[in-house]
Amino acid sequence: MKKEKFTIKELMRPNILKLVPYSSARSEYIDSDALLLDANEHYRDFVGNDGRNRYPDPQHTLLKKKIEEVLKLPAKKLAIGSGSDELIDLLFRIFCTPKKDKALLISPTYGAYEVFAAINDVAVSHCQLKGDFTIDLNKMEAVCSLVNNGTPESGMHKLLFICSPNNPSGNSFPLEQIEMMVNRFQGVVVVDEAYIDFSKKESAVKLLDKYDNLVVLRTLSKAWALADARVGIAISSDEIIKMIHNVKYPYNLSGISQQLAMATLDNYSEVQKHIELIVQQRERVASALKEFKFVDKVYPSEANFLLVRVLNDPVQLLQTLRDEKIIIRNRSNTRGCYQSVRISIGSVEDNNRLLDALKRIDRDYDGEK
């Protein structure tokens, strides 16, 4: 008989459920036309006339409306973080009791999940992907059955992270497989869609109306070219979104970042044009890489990067490129990524420069493919 799922409140840490959130001045009153003498702010803006002397909107009201308008994500189901990293950390703090609860990762995956688990003193279990980075469904079924044995009182696997498209492998997981995991896992499933704009796969947002134990993460750092502003987005059930707002720092996203995000979202058509260009360049670079003698495999990608397994020493390859002031990432020490490097897709000119450098390396390679 299938075990009944725990409610979202049962999964939350008891102290978080009892938390009385801090009520900031700007959460109570935000009309800048009023005489604001409530938040101990300076009366003068020394750098212009943009309200930099005032605290930003802690509820990100205008930004959420803009996200709903452009990305078609419902404003009432959104929480905004200082990058997705803040939202990941908040989920650990909301659900996982230190030294007792655990998280489940599908490896290889984004390394920050394990880092934030360690920061919060939460143990991690791994379910290894196949050699081609697809999910072994039989293994995943077995792992879910194994890790679902705990209870909120005794300790359990509270969070399952699925990065799709996956970093560092670049592949997406079919929505039906993601739904299987959301359905089977007794805790909260976090689907990180940082690279979804570069993929044609369906978003897990489609599942939100069916499952209250699902969180979908987005970011404006990748396709929207706003890495410096640190704008992450969580889409989830009312209960989880409310708790993220309760636990986050009161003013976690500056007014400058909120304004930059809205301006970028207004540039939708230009962003889409460059997403198409990056996808075209991704395929062009992948085809070129496959012709090099020192390249063993170029993995299929639905992101803005390529994972490449090489036959020569990846450390030496990185150093040779670094000498030409070209920086790529060594992923050979990542679980399941032996002899692999990760290459971000740049502009046409960037990619030409990279490929020219790799051609010189290929000419000097004396091994066998």
C-alpha positions in Angstrom: 0.0 0.0 0.0 1.3 3.4 -0.9 2.3 5.6 2.0 0.2 8.8 2.4 2.2 12.0 1.8 3.0 14.2 4.8 1.4 17.7 4.7 3.6 20.6 3.9 3.3 21.9 7.5 4.3 18.5 8.9 7.5 18.7 6.8 8.4 22.2 8.1 10.7 22.6 11.1 8.5 23.2 14.2 10.4 26.4 15.1 9.8 27.8 11.6 6.1 27.1 11.9 6.0 29.0 15.2 8.1 31.9 13.8 6.6 35.4 14.1 8.2 37.1 11.0 9.8 40.5 11.3 7.5 43.2 10.0 9.6 45.9 8.4 8.5 49.5 8.0 8.2 49.2 4.2 6.1 46.1 4.4 3.5 48.2 6.4 3.7 51.4 4.2 5.5 52.0 0.9 4.0 55.2 -0.5 7.0 57.3 -1.3 4.8 60.4 -1.7 4.1 60.4 2.0 6.3 62.0 4.7 8.3 58.8 5.7 9.5 59.2 9.3 9.0 55.6 10.3 12.2 53.6 9.2 15.1 55.8 10.4 16.1 56.4 6.8 18.2 59.4 5.8 16.0 62.3 4.4 18.4 62.9 1.5 19.5 60.9 -1.5 23.2 61.7 -2.1 23.5 59.9 -5.4 20.6 61.3 -7.4 16.8 61.5 -7.1 16.0 57.8 -7.3 15.1 57.1 -3.7 18.4 55.3 -2.9 18.0 56.6 0.7 14.8 54.6 1.1 14.5 50.9 1.8 13.2 48.8 -1.1 9.9 47.0 -1.3 10.3 43.8 0.7 7.4 42.1 -1.1 8.8 43.0 -4.6 5.3 43.9 -5.7 6.0 45.6 -9.0 8.6 43.1 -10.0 6.2 40.2 -9.4 3.6 41.9 -11.5 6.1 42.3 -14.3 7.1 38.6 -14.0 3.5 37.6 -14.3 3.0 39.9 -17.3 6.1 38.7 -19.2 6.9 35.2 -18.0 3.2 34.2 -17.3 4.0 33.0 -13.7 1.3 33.9 -11.2 2.4 36.7 -8.9 0.7 35.3 -5.9 2.7 32.1 -6.2 6.1 33.9 -6.4 8.9 34.5 -4.0 11.9 36.5 -5.1 15.4 35.8 -3.8 18.9 37.3 -4.0 19.7 34.7 -6.8 18.4 31.2 -6.7 21.1 30.4 -4.1 19.2 32.4 -1.4 16.1 30.5 -2.2 17.9 27.1 -2.0 19.3 28.1 1.4 15.9 29.2 2.6 14.4 25.9 1.7 17.0 24.1 3.8 16.3 26.4 6.7 12.5 26.0 6.4 12.4 22.2 6.0 15.6 20.5 7.3 16.4 20.2 11.0 20.2 20.3 11.4 21.9 16.9 12.2 18.5 15.1 11.7 17.0 15.6 8.3 18.6 14.9 4.9 18.5 15.9 1.2 18.5 13.8 -1.9 20.5 14.8 -5.0 20.5 13.4 -8.5 24.2 13.4 -9.4 26.1 14.9 -11.0 24.3 18.2 -10.4 24.8 21.8 -9.3 27.4 21.8 -6.6 25.8 24.5 -4.4 23.0 22.1 -3.3 25.6 20.1 -1.3 27.3 23.3 -0.1 24.1 24.7 1.4 23.3 21.4 2.9 26.7 21.4 4.6 26.2 25.0 5.8 22.9 24.0 7.4 24.4 20.7 8.8 22.1 18.6 6.7 23.4 15.2 5.3 23.1 14.4 1.6 22.3 11.2 -0.3 23.0 10.7 -4.0 21.2 8.9 -6.8 23.7 8.6 -9.6 22.5 9.3 -13.2 23.4 6.8 -16.0 26.5 7.3 -18.0 24.6 9.4 -20.6 23.2 11.5 -17.7 19.6 10.2 -18.0 17.7 9.0 -15.0 17.7 5.3 -14.1 14.0 5.0 -13.3 14.3 1.7 -11.6 17.1 3.0 -9.4 15.1 6.1 -8.7 12.1 4.1 -7.6 14.2 2.1 -5.3 15.9 5.1 -3.8 12.6 6.9 -3.2 11.2 3.8 -1.5 14.4 3.6 0.6 14.5 7.3 1.7 10.8 7.6 2.3 11.0 5.4 5.5 11.5 8.3 7.9 9.0 10.6 9.6 9.2 14.3 10.5 9.7 13.4 14.1 12.5 10.8 13.6 14.2 12.6 10.7 13.8 12.1 6.9 14.8 13.1 3.5 12.9 16.4 3.3 14.3 17.8 0.0 14.9 16.4 -3.4 16.8 18.6 -5.9 16.4 18.1 -9.7 18.3 20.5 -11.9 16.7 20.5 -15.4 18.4 21.3 -17.7 21.1 19.8 -15.6 24.3 21.5 -14.6 26.9 20.3 -15.5 25.6 17.8 -18.1 23.3 20.1 -20.0 20.4 17.7 -20.6 16.8 18.1 -19.5 14.6 15.4 -17.9 11.2 14.6 -19.4 8.3 16.1 -17.5 6.7 12.7 -16.9 9.9 11.5 -15.1 9.9 14.7 -13.0 6.3 14.1 -12.1 7.0 10.5 -11.2 9.6 11.8 -8.6 7.3 14.5 -7.3 4.6 11.8 -6.8 6.8 9.2 -5.2 9.0 11.4 -2.9 7.6 12.1 0.5 9.3 15.4 1.0 9.5 18.6 -1.1 10.8 18.3 -4.7 12.8 21.4 -5.9 13.1 21.6 -9.7 15.8 24.1 -10.6 15.1 25.5 -14.1 17.9 28.0 -14.3 18.5 27.1 -18.0 14.9 26.4 -19.1 14.9 29.3 -21.6 17.5 27.4 -23.7 15.4 24.1 -23.8 12.3 23.0 -25.6 11.2 20.7 -22.8 8.0 21.5 -20.8 8.5 23.3 -17.6 7.6 21.7 -14.2 5.5 24.8 -13.5 2.8 22.8 -15.4 2.6 20.5 -12.4 2.2 23.1 -9.6 -1.6 22.9 -9.6 -1.4 19.1 -8.9 1.3 19.0 -6.3 1.8 21.2 -3.3 5.2 19.6 -2.5 6.8 21.1 -5.6 9.0 24.2 -5.9 10.2 25.4 -9.3 13.2 27.8 -9.4 14.0 30.3 -12.1 16.7 32.9 -12.4 17.3 36.1 -14.4 21.1 35.4 -14.3 21.3 33.2 -17.5 19.1 33.8 -20.5 18.1 37.2 -19.1 21.8 38.4 -18.8 21.3 39.8 -15.3 23.8 37.8 -13.2 25.2 40.9 -11.5 21.7 41.9 -10.1 21.1 38.5 -8.3 17.4 37.9 -9.0 16.0 34.4 -8.4 12.4 33.3 -8.5 10.6 30.5 -6.7 7.1 29.4 -7.8 5.2 27.1 -5.4 2.2 26.5 -3.3 0.7 29.2 -1.1 2.1 27.6 2.1 5.6 27.3 0.9 5.7 30.8 -0.6 4.3 32.3 2.6 7.0 30.6 4.6 9.8 31.8 2.3 8.5 35.4 2.8 8.5 34.8 6.6 12.1 33.5 6.7 13.9 35.6 4.1 15.8 38.7 5.1 13.3 41.7 5.2 15.0 43.6 2.4 16.7 40.7 0.5 16.7 42.4 -2.9 17.8 45.9 -3.5 15.6 48.5 -5.2 18.3 48.7 -7.9 18.1 45.0 -8.6 14.3 45.1 -8.8 14.4 48.0 -11.2 17.0 46.3 -13.4 14.9 43.1 -13.4 11.8 45.0 -14.6 13.8 46.9 -17.3 15.3 43.6 -18.5 11.9 41.9 -18.6 10.6 44.8 -20.7 13.3 43.8 -23.3 11.6 40.5 -24.0 12.0 40.4 -27.8 15.7 41.3 -27.7 16.3 38.6 -25.1 14.5 36.0 -27.2 16.6 36.9 -30.2 19.8 36.3 -28.3 18.5 33.0 -26.8 18.0 31.8 -30.4 21.5 32.9 -31.3 23.0 31.1 -28.3 21.2 27.9 -29.2 22.5 28.2 -32.8 26.0 28.8 -31.6 25.7 25.9 -29.1 25.1 23.6 -32.0 27.8 25.1 -34.1 30.4 24.8 -31.3 29.3 21.3 -30.5 29.7 20.2 -34.2 33.2 21.8 -34.3 34.3 20.2 -31.1 33.4 16.7 -32.3 36.0 17.0 -35.1 38.9 17.5 -32.7 41.2 14.5 -32.1 41.5 15.2 -28.4 37.7 15.4 -27.9 36.2 12.0 -26.9 32.5 13.1 -26.5 30.4 16.2 -26.6 27.3 15.6 -24.5 23.9 16.8 -25.9 22.9 20.1 -24.2 19.7 22.1 -23.7 21.5 24.8 -21.8 23.9 27.6 -22.7 27.0 25.4 -22.2 28.5 22.2 -23.3 30.0 19.4 -21.3 33.0 17.9 -23.2 34.9 14.7 -22.3 38.6 15.0 -23.5 41.3 12.5 -24.1 44.2 14.7 -22.9 44.8 16.1 -19.4 41.9 18.5 -18.6 44.1 20.5 -16.2 46.7 21.1 -18.9 44.0 22.0 -21.4 42.6 24.6 -19.0 46.1 26.0 -18.4 46.9 26.2 -22.1 43.7 28.1 -22.7 44.3 30.3 -19.7 47.6 31.3 -21.1 45.6 32.7 -24.0 43.2 34.4 -21.5 40.4 32.0 -22.3 38.7 30.5 -19.2 36.6 27.3 -19.2 35.6 25.1 -16.3 37.2 21.8 -15.2 34.4 19.4 -14.2 36.6 16.2 -14.2 36.4 16.0 -10.3 32.6 16.1 -10.4 30.8 12.8 -9.7 30.2 11.1 -13.1 32.2 13.7 -15.2 35.6 12.0 -15.5 38.0 13.8 -17.9 35.3 16.5 -18.7 35.3 20.3 -19.1 32.4 22.7 -19.3 32.4 25.4 -21.9 29.9 28.3 -21.8 28.6 29.6 -25.2 29.6 33.2 -25.8 29.1 35.5 -28.7 30.0 34.5 -32.3 33.4 36.3 -31.8 34.0 34.6 -28.5 33.3 31.2 -29.9 35.5 31.9 -32.9 38.4 32.8 -30.6 37.8 29.6 -28.5 37.7 27.3 -31.6 40.8 28.9 -33.1 42.7 28.2 -29.8 41.4 24.6 -29.7 42.5 24.0 -33.3 46.0 24.9 -32.3 45.8 22.5 -29.3 44.4 19.8 -31.6 47.3 20.1 -34.1 49.7 19.5 -31.2 47.8 16.5 -29.8 49.6 13.3 -30.5 47.2 10.8 -28.9 44.5 8.6 -30.5 40.8 9.2 -30.6 
